[in-house]
Amino acid sequence: MGFVRVLSDDHLAAYVEDVMVHAGYRGSGVGEKILARLLEEVSSVANVSLFCEPPVAPFYERAASG
């Protein structure tokens, strides 16, 4: 259904590279669940960052505030 990829040193920095969800599952909450799980895993990392295209920024903003 989907996956996320992150690069991290497990201490100072984590960089989210991809959150990919199969087109048939988009809008069903799969991406939010995957990203929430990732954020749990890197919760001890000081800085979590990503770059994204403007059309998908609201997705990440919702996840960061949730």
N, CA, C and O atoms as a Maestro MAE file, in Angstrom:
{
 s_m_m2io_version
 :::
 2.0.0
}

f_m_ct {
 s_m_title
 :::
 protein
 m_atom[264] {
  # First column is atom index #
  i_m_mmod_type
  r_m_x_coord
  r_m_y_coord
  r_m_z_coord
  i_m_residue_number
  s_m_chain_name
  s_m_pdb_residue_name
  s_m_pdb_atom_name
  i_m_atomic_number
  :::
  1 25 0.808 -1.180 0.000 1 A "MET " " N  " 7
  2 3 0.000 0.000 0.000 1 A "MET " " CA " 6
  3 2 0.859 1.255 0.000 1 A "MET " " C  " 6
  4 15 0.536 2.219 -0.695 1 A "MET " " O  " 8
  5 25 1.965 1.265 0.778 2 A "GLY " " N  " 7
  6 3 2.802 2.444 0.799 2 A "GLY " " CA " 6
  7 2 4.066 2.235 1.599 2 A "GLY " " C  " 6
  8 15 4.243 1.200 2.242 2 A "GLY " " O  " 8
  9 25 4.954 3.232 1.559 3 A "PHE " " N  " 7
  10 3 6.185 3.171 2.333 3 A "PHE " " CA " 6
  11 2 6.713 4.576 2.565 3 A "PHE " " C  " 6
  12 15 6.309 5.529 1.899 3 A "PHE " " O  " 8
  13 25 7.617 4.684 3.515 4 A "VAL " " N  " 7
  14 3 8.321 5.931 3.790 4 A "VAL " " CA " 6
  15 2 9.801 5.608 3.883 4 A "VAL " " C  " 6
  16 15 10.193 4.517 4.298 4 A "VAL " " O  " 8
  17 25 10.618 6.585 3.487 5 A "ARG " " N  " 7
  18 3 12.066 6.391 3.572 5 A "ARG " " CA " 6
  19 2 12.659 7.601 4.274 5 A "ARG " " C  " 6
  20 15 12.315 8.744 3.973 5 A "ARG " " O  " 8
  21 25 13.551 7.332 5.210 6 A "VAL " " N  " 7
  22 3 14.194 8.405 5.971 6 A "VAL " " CA " 6
  23 2 15.672 8.077 6.142 6 A "VAL " " C  " 6
  24 15 16.049 6.916 6.297 6 A "VAL " " O  " 8
  25 25 16.494 9.107 6.112 7 A "LEU " " N  " 7
  26 3 17.913 8.979 6.439 7 A "LEU " " CA " 6
  27 2 18.118 9.653 7.783 7 A "LEU " " C  " 6
  28 15 17.641 10.768 7.996 7 A "LEU " " O  " 8
  29 25 18.823 8.990 8.696 8 A "SER " " N  " 7
  30 3 18.997 9.557 10.024 8 A "SER " " CA " 6
  31 2 20.275 9.050 10.671 8 A "SER " " C  " 6
  32 15 20.748 7.948 10.395 8 A "SER " " O  " 8
  33 25 20.816 9.891 11.539 9 A "ASP " " N  " 7
  34 3 21.933 9.459 12.373 9 A "ASP " " CA " 6
  35 2 21.434 9.031 13.756 9 A "ASP " " C  " 6
  36 15 22.235 8.747 14.646 9 A "ASP " " O  " 8
  37 25 20.109 8.985 13.933 10 A "ASP " " N  " 7
  38 3 19.444 8.584 15.181 10 A "ASP " " CA " 6
  39 2 19.745 9.496 16.358 10 A "ASP " " C  " 6
  40 15 19.534 9.117 17.510 10 A "ASP " " O  " 8
  41 25 20.234 10.689 16.078 11 A "HIS " " N  " 7
  42 3 20.536 11.601 17.179 11 A "HIS " " CA " 6
  43 2 20.243 13.057 16.811 11 A "HIS " " C  " 6
  44 15 19.363 13.685 17.399 11 A "HIS " " O  " 8
  45 25 20.974 13.579 15.850 12 A "LEU " " N  " 7
  46 3 20.851 14.997 15.525 12 A "LEU " " CA " 6
  47 2 19.917 15.297 14.358 12 A "LEU " " C  " 6
  48 15 19.227 16.316 14.377 12 A "LEU " " O  " 8
  49 25 19.877 14.443 13.355 13 A "ALA " " N  " 7
  50 3 19.116 14.781 12.159 13 A "ALA " " CA " 6
  51 2 18.447 13.571 11.525 13 A "ALA " " C  " 6
  52 15 18.981 12.462 11.524 13 A "ALA " " O  " 8
  53 25 17.274 13.821 10.994 14 A "ALA " " N  " 7
  54 3 16.551 12.834 10.192 14 A "ALA " " CA " 6
  55 2 15.956 13.584 9.010 14 A "ALA " " C  " 6
  56 15 15.405 14.673 9.168 14 A "ALA " " O  " 8
  57 25 16.069 13.005 7.843 15 A "TYR " " N  " 7
  58 3 15.564 13.622 6.625 15 A "TYR " " CA " 6
  59 2 14.584 12.657 5.959 15 A "TYR " " C  " 6
  60 15 14.962 11.566 5.533 15 A "TYR " " O  " 8
  61 25 13.345 13.068 5.878 16 A "VAL " " N  " 7
  62 3 12.319 12.262 5.226 16 A "VAL " " CA " 6
  63 2 12.489 12.432 3.725 16 A "VAL " " C  " 6
  64 15 12.354 13.537 3.199 16 A "VAL " " O  " 8
  65 25 12.783 11.344 3.043 17 A "GLU " " N  " 7
  66 3 13.003 11.402 1.599 17 A "GLU " " CA " 6
  67 2 11.738 11.145 0.808 17 A "GLU " " C  " 6
  68 15 11.461 11.854 -0.159 17 A "GLU " " O  " 8
  69 25 10.970 10.153 1.195 18 A "ASP " " N  " 7
  70 3 9.789 9.775 0.422 18 A "ASP " " CA " 6
  71 2 8.673 9.294 1.333 18 A "ASP " " C  " 6
  72 15 8.917 8.598 2.319 18 A "ASP " " O  " 8
  73 25 7.476 9.662 1.003 19 A "VAL " " N  " 7
  74 3 6.274 9.012 1.511 19 A "VAL " " CA " 6
  75 2 5.488 8.663 0.254 19 A "VAL " " C  " 6
  76 15 4.984 9.539 -0.449 19 A "VAL " " O  " 8
  77 25 5.398 7.377 -0.009 20 A "MET " " N  " 7
  78 3 4.748 6.919 -1.238 20 A "MET " " CA " 6
  79 2 3.549 6.039 -0.880 20 A "MET " " C  " 6
  80 15 3.653 5.123 -0.064 20 A "MET " " O  " 8
  81 25 2.415 6.338 -1.507 21 A "VAL " " N  " 7
  82 3 1.202 5.548 -1.308 21 A "VAL " " CA " 6
  83 2 0.655 5.184 -2.685 21 A "VAL " " C  " 6
  84 15 0.550 6.034 -3.569 21 A "VAL " " O  " 8
  85 25 0.314 3.929 -2.852 22 A "HIS " " N  " 7
  86 3 -0.277 3.454 -4.099 22 A "HIS " " CA " 6
  87 2 -1.505 4.314 -4.409 22 A "HIS " " C  " 6
  88 15 -2.282 4.646 -3.514 22 A "HIS " " O  " 8
  89 25 -1.668 4.666 -5.670 23 A "ALA " " N  " 7
  90 3 -2.755 5.558 -6.082 23 A "ALA " " CA " 6
  91 2 -4.127 5.075 -5.615 23 A "ALA " " C  " 6
  92 15 -4.989 5.890 -5.285 23 A "ALA " " O  " 8
  93 25 -4.334 3.785 -5.585 24 A "GLY " " N  " 7
  94 3 -5.624 3.240 -5.172 24 A "GLY " " CA " 6
  95 2 -5.931 3.426 -3.697 24 A "GLY " " C  " 6
  96 15 -7.078 3.261 -3.282 24 A "GLY " " O  " 8
  97 25 -4.924 3.766 -2.894 25 A "TYR " " N  " 7
  98 3 -5.109 3.929 -1.451 25 A "TYR " " CA " 6
  99 2 -4.995 5.379 -1.000 25 A "TYR " " C  " 6
  100 15 -5.192 5.674 0.179 25 A "TYR " " O  " 8
  101 25 -4.681 6.287 -1.916 26 A "ARG " " N  " 7
  102 3 -4.544 7.692 -1.547 26 A "ARG " " CA " 6
  103 2 -5.876 8.236 -1.059 26 A "ARG " " C  " 6
  104 15 -6.931 7.919 -1.608 26 A "ARG " " O  " 8
  105 25 -5.813 9.050 -0.030 27 A "GLY " " N  " 7
  106 3 -7.020 9.624 0.552 27 A "GLY " " CA " 6
  107 2 -7.677 8.750 1.593 27 A "GLY " " C  " 6
  108 15 -8.715 9.116 2.145 27 A "GLY " " O  " 8
  109 25 -7.085 7.588 1.875 28 A "SER " " N  " 7
  110 3 -7.683 6.657 2.837 28 A "SER " " CA " 6
  111 2 -7.016 6.700 4.206 28 A "SER " " C  " 6
  112 15 -7.415 5.967 5.111 28 A "SER " " O  " 8
  113 25 -6.004 7.552 4.366 29 A "GLY " " N  " 7
  114 3 -5.321 7.655 5.656 29 A "GLY " " CA " 6
  115 2 -4.052 6.831 5.759 29 A "GLY " " C  " 6
  116 15 -3.367 6.879 6.780 29 A "GLY " " O  " 8
  117 25 -3.729 6.080 4.724 30 A "VAL " " N  " 7
  118 3 -2.533 5.239 4.759 30 A "VAL " " CA " 6
  119 2 -1.277 6.093 4.925 30 A "VAL " " C  " 6
  120 15 -0.426 5.778 5.756 30 A "VAL " " O  " 8
  121 25 -1.152 7.157 4.155 31 A "GLY " " N  " 7
  122 3 0.030 8.018 4.249 31 A "GLY " " CA " 6
  123 2 0.187 8.626 5.627 31 A "GLY " " C  " 6
  124 15 1.295 8.686 6.159 31 A "GLY " " O  " 8
  125 25 -0.920 9.080 6.211 32 A "GLU " " N  " 7
  126 3 -0.876 9.661 7.546 32 A "GLU " " CA " 6
  127 2 -0.408 8.633 8.577 32 A "GLU " " C  " 6
  128 15 0.383 8.957 9.463 32 A "GLU " " O  " 8
  129 25 -0.891 7.408 8.463 33 A "LYS " " N  " 7
  130 3 -0.491 6.356 9.403 33 A "LYS " " CA " 6
  131 2 0.989 6.018 9.263 33 A "LYS " " C  " 6
  132 15 1.694 5.855 10.259 33 A "LYS " " O  " 8
  133 25 1.452 5.915 8.028 34 A "ILE " " N  " 7
  134 3 2.863 5.608 7.788 34 A "ILE " " CA " 6
  135 2 3.743 6.723 8.338 34 A "ILE " " C  " 6
  136 15 4.747 6.459 9.000 34 A "ILE " " O  " 8
  137 25 3.368 7.966 8.064 35 A "LEU " " N  " 7
  138 3 4.169 9.092 8.531 35 A "LEU " " CA " 6
  139 2 4.123 9.216 10.054 35 A "LEU " " C  " 6
  140 15 5.136 9.543 10.672 35 A "LEU " " O  " 8
  141 25 2.975 8.962 10.663 36 A "ALA " " N  " 7
  142 3 2.872 9.001 12.123 36 A "ALA " " CA " 6
  143 2 3.799 7.963 12.754 36 A "ALA " " C  " 6
  144 15 4.464 8.243 13.751 36 A "ALA " " O  " 8
  145 25 3.841 6.793 12.182 37 A "ARG " " N  " 7
  146 3 4.728 5.730 12.683 37 A "ARG " " CA " 6
  147 2 6.191 6.144 12.553 37 A "ARG " " C  " 6
  148 15 6.987 5.931 13.468 37 A "ARG " " O  " 8
  149 25 6.539 6.735 11.415 38 A "LEU " " N  " 7
  150 3 7.898 7.218 11.222 38 A "LEU " " CA " 6
  151 2 8.253 8.270 12.273 38 A "LEU " " C  " 6
  152 15 9.333 8.219 12.861 38 A "LEU " " O  " 8
  153 25 7.355 9.212 12.509 39 A "LEU " " N  " 7
  154 3 7.638 10.266 13.479 39 A "LEU " " CA " 6
  155 2 7.801 9.708 14.893 39 A "LEU " " C  " 6
  156 15 8.567 10.256 15.686 39 A "LEU " " O  " 8
  157 25 7.096 8.636 15.214 40 A "GLU " " N  " 7
  158 3 7.324 7.947 16.486 40 A "GLU " " CA " 6
  159 2 8.745 7.396 16.544 40 A "GLU " " C  " 6
  160 15 9.435 7.537 17.553 40 A "GLU " " O  " 8
  161 25 9.172 6.771 15.456 41 A "GLU " " N  " 7
  162 3 10.494 6.147 15.401 41 A "GLU " " CA " 6
  163 2 11.630 7.161 15.540 41 A "GLU " " C  " 6
  164 15 12.675 6.841 16.106 41 A "GLU " " O  " 8
  165 25 11.436 8.378 15.030 42 A "VAL " " N  " 7
  166 3 12.499 9.386 15.082 42 A "VAL " " CA " 6
  167 2 12.238 10.451 16.144 42 A "VAL " " C  " 6
  168 15 12.824 11.532 16.092 42 A "VAL " " O  " 8
  169 25 11.366 10.157 17.101 43 A "SER " " N  " 7
  170 3 10.980 11.156 18.099 43 A "SER " " CA " 6
  171 2 12.142 11.644 18.949 43 A "SER " " C  " 6
  172 15 12.067 12.740 19.505 43 A "SER " " O  " 8
  173 25 13.205 10.873 19.068 44 A "SER " " N  " 7
  174 3 14.356 11.307 19.864 44 A "SER " " CA " 6
  175 2 15.371 12.110 19.049 44 A "SER " " C  " 6
  176 15 16.350 12.611 19.602 44 A "SER " " O  " 8
  177 25 15.146 12.235 17.750 45 A "VAL " " N  " 7
  178 3 16.057 12.969 16.874 45 A "VAL " " CA " 6
  179 2 15.763 14.468 17.007 45 A "VAL " " C  " 6
  180 15 14.603 14.880 17.012 45 A "VAL " " O  " 8
  181 25 16.810 15.268 17.114 46 A "ALA " " N  " 7
  182 3 16.660 16.707 17.354 46 A "ALA " " CA " 6
  183 2 15.972 17.434 16.198 46 A "ALA " " C  " 6
  184 15 15.111 18.280 16.439 46 A "ALA " " O  " 8
  185 25 16.328 17.128 14.962 47 A "ASN " " N  " 7
  186 3 15.775 17.829 13.798 47 A "ASN " " CA " 6
  187 2 15.281 16.832 12.771 47 A "ASN " " C  " 6
  188 15 16.041 15.996 12.282 47 A "ASN " " O  " 8
  189 25 14.004 16.928 12.447 48 A "VAL " " N  " 7
  190 3 13.413 16.110 11.394 48 A "VAL " " CA " 6
  191 2 13.005 17.074 10.287 48 A "VAL " " C  " 6
  192 15 12.262 18.026 10.524 48 A "VAL " " O  " 8
  193 25 13.497 16.820 9.078 49 A "SER " " N  " 7
  194 3 13.211 17.754 7.988 49 A "SER " " CA " 6
  195 2 12.863 17.013 6.704 49 A "SER " " C  " 6
  196 15 13.071 15.807 6.573 49 A "SER " " O  " 8
  197 25 12.321 17.788 5.757 50 A "LEU " " N  " 7
  198 3 12.025 17.268 4.438 50 A "LEU " " CA " 6
  199 2 11.847 18.444 3.494 50 A "LEU " " C  " 6
  200 15 11.617 19.577 3.918 50 A "LEU " " O  " 8
  201 25 11.956 18.158 2.229 51 A "PHE " " N  " 7
  202 3 11.629 19.101 1.175 51 A "PHE " " CA " 6
  203 2 10.535 18.456 0.357 51 A "PHE " " C  " 6
  204 15 10.571 17.253 0.100 51 A "PHE " " O  " 8
  205 25 9.552 19.257 -0.059 52 A "CYS " " N  " 7
  206 3 8.470 18.699 -0.872 52 A "CYS " " CA " 6
  207 2 7.963 19.757 -1.845 52 A "CYS " " C  " 6
  208 15 8.256 20.946 -1.717 52 A "CYS " " O  " 8
  209 25 7.210 19.292 -2.800 53 A "GLU " " N  " 7
  210 3 6.573 20.176 -3.768 53 A "GLU " " CA " 6
  211 2 5.388 20.881 -3.094 53 A "GLU " " C  " 6
  212 15 4.733 20.283 -2.240 53 A "GLU " " O  " 8
  213 25 5.105 22.111 -3.452 54 A "PRO " " N  " 7
  214 3 4.005 22.860 -2.822 54 A "PRO " " CA " 6
  215 2 2.654 22.136 -2.781 54 A "PRO " " C  " 6
  216 15 1.945 22.260 -1.783 54 A "PRO " " O  " 8
  217 25 2.268 21.389 -3.817 55 A "PRO " " N  " 7
  218 3 0.948 20.734 -3.743 55 A "PRO " " CA " 6
  219 2 0.803 19.712 -2.615 55 A "PRO " " C  " 6
  220 15 -0.317 19.450 -2.176 55 A "PRO " " O  " 8
  221 25 1.900 19.130 -2.135 56 A "VAL " " N  " 7
  222 3 1.796 18.136 -1.060 56 A "VAL " " CA " 6
  223 2 2.155 18.707 0.309 56 A "VAL " " C  " 6
  224 15 2.103 17.987 1.306 56 A "VAL " " O  " 8
  225 25 2.516 19.976 0.376 57 A "ALA " " N  " 7
  226 3 2.861 20.588 1.666 57 A "ALA " " CA " 6
  227 2 1.736 20.471 2.695 57 A "ALA " " C  " 6
  228 15 2.032 20.199 3.858 57 A "ALA " " O  " 8
  229 25 0.456 20.662 2.335 58 A "PRO " " N  " 7
  230 3 -0.609 20.523 3.348 58 A "PRO " " CA " 6
  231 2 -0.642 19.150 4.013 58 A "PRO " " C  " 6
  232 15 -0.971 19.040 5.194 58 A "PRO " " O  " 8
  233 25 -0.306 18.111 3.266 59 A "PHE " " N  " 7
  234 3 -0.246 16.760 3.853 59 A "PHE " " CA " 6
  235 2 0.751 16.728 5.007 59 A "PHE " " C  " 6
  236 15 0.436 16.225 6.086 59 A "PHE " " O  " 8
  237 25 1.944 17.259 4.785 60 A "TYR " " N  " 7
  238 3 2.973 17.244 5.818 60 A "TYR " " CA " 6
  239 2 2.647 18.210 6.952 60 A "TYR " " C  " 6
  240 15 2.965 17.930 8.107 60 A "TYR " " O  " 8
  241 25 2.023 19.332 6.644 61 A "GLU " " N  " 7
  242 3 1.632 20.274 7.684 61 A "GLU " " CA " 6
  243 2 0.606 19.650 8.627 61 A "GLU " " C  " 6
  244 15 0.689 19.835 9.841 61 A "GLU " " O  " 8
  245 25 -0.345 18.922 8.085 62 A "ARG " " N  " 7
  246 3 -1.334 18.227 8.917 62 A "ARG " " CA " 6
  247 2 -0.641 17.197 9.807 62 A "ARG " " C  " 6
  248 15 -0.959 17.079 10.990 62 A "ARG " " O  " 8
  249 25 0.289 16.467 9.245 63 A "ALA " " N  " 7
  250 3 0.990 15.436 10.005 63 A "ALA " " CA " 6
  251 2 1.803 16.049 11.128 63 A "ALA " " C  " 6
  252 15 1.855 15.497 12.227 63 A "ALA " " O  " 8
  253 25 2.442 17.186 10.868 64 A "ALA " " N  " 7
  254 3 3.273 17.831 11.884 64 A "ALA " " CA " 6
  255 2 2.435 18.404 13.026 64 A "ALA " " C  " 6
  256 15 2.903 18.474 14.162 64 A "ALA " " O  " 8
  257 25 1.216 18.807 12.735 65 A "SER " " N  " 7
  258 3 0.383 19.395 13.776 65 A "SER " " CA " 6
  259 2 -0.452 18.362 14.498 65 A "SER " " C  " 6
  260 15 -1.030 18.639 15.549 65 A "SER " " O  " 8
  261 25 -0.516 17.148 13.919 66 A "GLY " " N  " 7
  262 3 -1.360 16.098 14.491 66 A "GLY " " CA " 6
  263 2 -0.681 15.426 15.587 66 A "GLY " " C  " 6
  264 15 -1.239 14.511 16.192 66 A "GLY " " O  " 8
  :::
 }
 m_bond[263] {
  # First column is bond index #
  i_m_from
  i_m_to
  i_m_order
  :::
  1 1 2 1
  2 2 3 1
  3 3 4 2
  4 3 5 1
  5 5 6 1
  6 6 7 1
  7 7 8 2
  8 7 9 1
  9 9 10 1
  10 10 11 1
  11 11 12 2
  12 11 13 1
  13 13 14 1
  14 14 15 1
  15 15 16 2
  16 15 17 1
  17 17 18 1
  18 18 19 1
  19 19 20 2
  20 19 21 1
  21 21 22 1
  22 22 23 1
  23 23 24 2
  24 23 25 1
  25 25 26 1
  26 26 27 1
  27 27 28 2
  28 27 29 1
  29 29 30 1
  30 30 31 1
  31 31 32 2
  32 31 33 1
  33 33 34 1
  34 34 35 1
  35 35 36 2
  36 35 37 1
  37 37 38 1
  38 38 39 1
  39 39 40 2
  40 39 41 1
  41 41 42 1
  42 42 43 1
  43 43 44 2
  44 43 45 1
  45 45 46 1
  46 46 47 1
  47 47 48 2
  48 47 49 1
  49 49 50 1
  50 50 51 1
  51 51 52 2
  52 51 53 1
  53 53 54 1
  54 54 55 1
  55 55 56 2
  56 55 57 1
  57 57 58 1
  58 58 59 1
  59 59 60 2
  60 59 61 1
  61 61 62 1
  62 62 63 1
  63 63 64 2
  64 63 65 1
  65 65 66 1
  66 66 67 1
  67 67 68 2
  68 67 69 1
  69 69 70 1
  70 70 71 1
  71 71 72 2
  72 71 73 1
  73 73 74 1
  74 74 75 1
  75 75 76 2
  76 75 77 1
  77 77 78 1
  78 78 79 1
  79 79 80 2
  80 79 81 1
  81 81 82 1
  82 82 83 1
  83 83 84 2
  84 83 85 1
  85 85 86 1
  86 86 87 1
  87 87 88 2
  88 87 89 1
  89 89 90 1
  90 90 91 1
  91 91 92 2
  92 91 93 1
  93 93 94 1
  94 94 95 1
  95 95 96 2
  96 95 97 1
  97 97 98 1
  98 98 99 1
  99 99 100 2
  100 99 101 1
  101 101 102 1
  102 102 103 1
  103 103 104 2
  104 103 105 1
  105 105 106 1
  106 106 107 1
  107 107 108 2
  108 107 109 1
  109 109 110 1
  110 110 111 1
  111 111 112 2
  112 111 113 1
  113 113 114 1
  114 114 115 1
  115 115 116 2
  116 115 117 1
  117 117 118 1
  118 118 119 1
  119 119 120 2
  120 119 121 1
  121 121 122 1
  122 122 123 1
  123 123 124 2
  124 123 125 1
  125 125 126 1
  126 126 127 1
  127 127 128 2
  128 127 129 1
  129 129 130 1
  130 130 131 1
  131 131 132 2
  132 131 133 1
  133 133 134 1
  134 134 135 1
  135 135 136 2
  136 135 137 1
  137 137 138 1
  138 138 139 1
  139 139 140 2
  140 139 141 1
  141 141 142 1
  142 142 143 1
  143 143 144 2
  144 143 145 1
  145 145 146 1
  146 146 147 1
  147 147 148 2
  148 147 149 1
  149 149 150 1
  150 150 151 1
  151 151 152 2
  152 151 153 1
  153 153 154 1
  154 154 155 1
  155 155 156 2
  156 155 157 1
  157 157 158 1
  158 158 159 1
  159 159 160 2
  160 159 161 1
  161 161 162 1
  162 162 163 1
  163 163 164 2
  164 163 165 1
  165 165 166 1
  166 166 167 1
  167 167 168 2
  168 167 169 1
  169 169 170 1
  170 170 171 1
  171 171 172 2
  172 171 173 1
  173 173 174 1
  174 174 175 1
  175 175 176 2
  176 175 177 1
  177 177 178 1
  178 178 179 1
  179 179 180 2
  180 179 181 1
  181 181 182 1
  182 182 183 1
  183 183 184 2
  184 183 185 1
  185 185 186 1
  186 186 187 1
  187 187 188 2
  188 187 189 1
  189 189 190 1
  190 190 191 1
  191 191 192 2
  192 191 193 1
  193 193 194 1
  194 194 195 1
  195 195 196 2
  196 195 197 1
  197 197 198 1
  198 198 199 1
  199 199 200 2
  200 199 201 1
  201 201 202 1
  202 202 203 1
  203 203 204 2
  204 203 205 1
  205 205 206 1
  206 206 207 1
  207 207 208 2
  208 207 209 1
  209 209 210 1
  210 210 211 1
  211 211 212 2
  212 211 213 1
  213 213 214 1
  214 214 215 1
  215 215 216 2
  216 215 217 1
  217 217 218 1
  218 218 219 1
  219 219 220 2
  220 219 221 1
  221 221 222 1
  222 222 223 1
  223 223 224 2
  224 223 225 1
  225 225 226 1
  226 226 227 1
  227 227 228 2
  228 227 229 1
  229 229 230 1
  230 230 231 1
  231 231 232 2
  232 231 233 1
  233 233 234 1
  234 234 235 1
  235 235 236 2
  236 235 237 1
  237 237 238 1
  238 238 239 1
  239 239 240 2
  240 239 241 1
  241 241 242 1
  242 242 243 1
  243 243 244 2
  244 243 245 1
  245 245 246 1
  246 246 247 1
  247 247 248 2
  248 247 249 1
  249 249 250 1
  250 250 251 1
  251 251 252 2
  252 251 253 1
  253 253 254 1
  254 254 255 1
  255 255 256 2
  256 255 257 1
  257 257 258 1
  258 258 259 1
  259 259 260 2
  260 259 261 1
  261 261 262 1
  262 262 263 1
  263 263 264 2
  :::
 }
}
